[in-house]
Amino acid sequence: MQHRSKKEMKGHHFLSPGCLKPYLDIFTDELSKSGFTELTIQNYYNSVAHFATWLQKKNIPLENITH
């Protein structure tokens, strides 16, 4: 069973997954396949989007993130 599309994900309008979107799509699909609830998937999605927004605001390239 697939969860809602990423466009349908509710979230904070100011958060964008940006450069992490390809990874986030794979991650949320795996969470859904593993039986996580929509609420849990949404919370993880928002957390990653928040981190991606922070990276963009601080002009930190993804390549600089190692851990």
C-alpha positions in Angstrom: 0.0 0.0 0.0 1.4 3.4 -1.0 1.0 6.4 1.1 0.0 9.8 -0.1 2.1 11.4 -2.8 4.7 13.9 -1.5 2.5 16.7 -3.0 -0.3 15.6 -0.7 1.9 15.6 2.4 0.7 18.1 4.9 3.5 20.2 6.3 4.8 23.6 7.0 4.6 25.7 3.8 8.1 27.2 4.4 9.8 23.8 4.5 11.3 22.4 1.3 13.1 19.1 0.9 15.2 20.7 -1.7 18.3 18.7 -2.6 17.2 15.9 -0.2 14.0 15.2 -2.1 15.2 12.2 -4.1 16.4 10.6 -0.8 13.3 11.6 1.0 11.1 10.0 -1.5 12.9 6.7 -1.2 13.0 6.9 2.6 9.3 7.7 2.9 8.4 4.9 0.5 10.4 2.4 2.6 8.7 3.7 5.7 5.3 3.1 4.1 6.3 -0.4 2.9 7.5 -1.2 6.5 4.1 -0.4 7.9 4.7 3.0 9.5 1.6 5.2 9.9 0.9 8.2 7.8 1.5 10.4 10.9 5.0 8.9 11.5 5.9 9.2 7.8 4.7 12.9 7.9 6.8 13.6 10.9 9.9 12.1 9.3 9.2 14.0 6.1 8.9 17.3 7.9 12.1 16.7 9.9 14.1 16.0 6.7 12.5 19.0 5.0 13.4 21.2 8.0 17.0 20.0 7.8 17.1 20.7 4.0 15.7 24.2 4.5 18.4 24.9 7.1 21.1 23.6 4.7 19.8 26.0 2.0 19.6 29.0 4.3 23.1 28.4 5.5 24.4 27.7 2.0 25.8 24.3 3.0 26.2 21.9 0.1 25.0 18.4 0.6 28.5 17.1 -0.2 29.7 18.7 3.1 27.4 16.6 5.2 29.2 13.4 6.2 27.6 12.3 9.5 
